[in-house]
């Protein structure tokens, strides 16, 4: 497999992992999100090595950049989408936590108000 094909294969693996990560985020499967991110960290190293192997000259580097630009733009959009989904989930969970905190405070006040009268 030549360097360009190898890089294309690695980018495709990244795409698949990003799609799987997005599915996991949407279904709150956090262990699967973690697994996808671990695989992508390993892929990152393999991609860097493949880029080094593929870019022996300045011309080759420019050709590779032009060739893979649409692929990279798509991968970047997937990463941005996943990041947005994570942020939305984080915001939702923070709002839920805040509501639970308010509920807990209300219950303590009710318990204090009624508990004090029940003892008397």
QUIMOSUL-V215896 format. One record per residue. SS is DSSP state (hx for helix, st for strand, lp for the rest). OMEGA is omega as a letter, one per 20 degrees, with the letter a starting at -180 (999 if undefined). BURIAL is b if it has 16 or more other ideal C-beta (glycine too) atoms within 10 Angstrom, else e. Layout:
# QUIMOSUL-V215896
[[SS	OMEGA	BURIAL] [SS	OMEGA	BURIAL]]
This chain:
# QUIMOSUL-V215896
[[lp	r	e] [lp	a	e] [hx	a	b] [hx	r	e] [hx	r	e] [hx	r	b] [hx	r	b] [hx	r	b] [hx	r	e] [hx	r	b] [hx	r	b] [hx	r	e] [hx	r	b] [hx	r	b] [hx	a	e] [hx	r	e] [hx	r	b] [hx	r	b] [hx	r	e] [hx	r	b] [hx	r	b] [hx	r	b] [hx	a	e] [hx	r	b] [hx	a	b] [hx	r	e] [lp	r	e] [lp	r	e] [lp	a	e] [hx	r	e] [hx	r	e] [hx	r	e] [hx	r	b] [hx	r	e] [hx	r	e] [hx	a	b] [hx	r	e] [hx	r	e] [hx	a	b] [hx	r	b] [hx	r	e] [hx	r	e] [hx	a	b] [hx	r	e] [hx	r	e] [hx	r	e] [hx	r	b] [hx	r	e] [hx	r	e] [hx	r	b] [hx	r	b] [hx	r	e] [hx	a	e] [hx	a	b] [lp	r	b] [lp	a	e] [lp	a	e] [hx	r	e] [hx	r	e] [hx	r	e] [hx	r	e] [hx	r	e] [hx	a	e] [hx	r	b] [hx	r	e] [hx	a	e] [hx	a	e] [hx	a	b] [hx	r	e] [hx	r	e] [hx	a	e] [hx	r	e] [hx	r	e] [hx	r	e] [hx	r	b] [hx	r	e] [hx	r	e] [hx	r	b] [hx	r	e] [hx	r	e] [hx	a	e] [hx	r	b] [hx	r	e] [hx	r	e] [hx	r	e] [hx	r	e] [hx	r	e] [hx	r	e] [hx	r	e] [hx	r	e] [hx	r	e] [hx	a	e] [hx	r	e] [hx	r	e] [hx	r	e] [hx	r	e] [hx	r	e] [hx	r	e] [hx	r	e] [hx	r	e] [hx	r	e] [hx	r	e] [hx	r	e] [hx	r	e] [hx	r	e] [hx	r	e] [hx	r	e] [hx	r	e] [hx	r	e] [hx	r	e] [hx	r	e] [hx	a	e] [hx	a	e] [hx	r	e] [hx	r	e] [hx	r	e] [hx	a	e] [hx	a	e] [hx	a	e] [lp	999	e]]
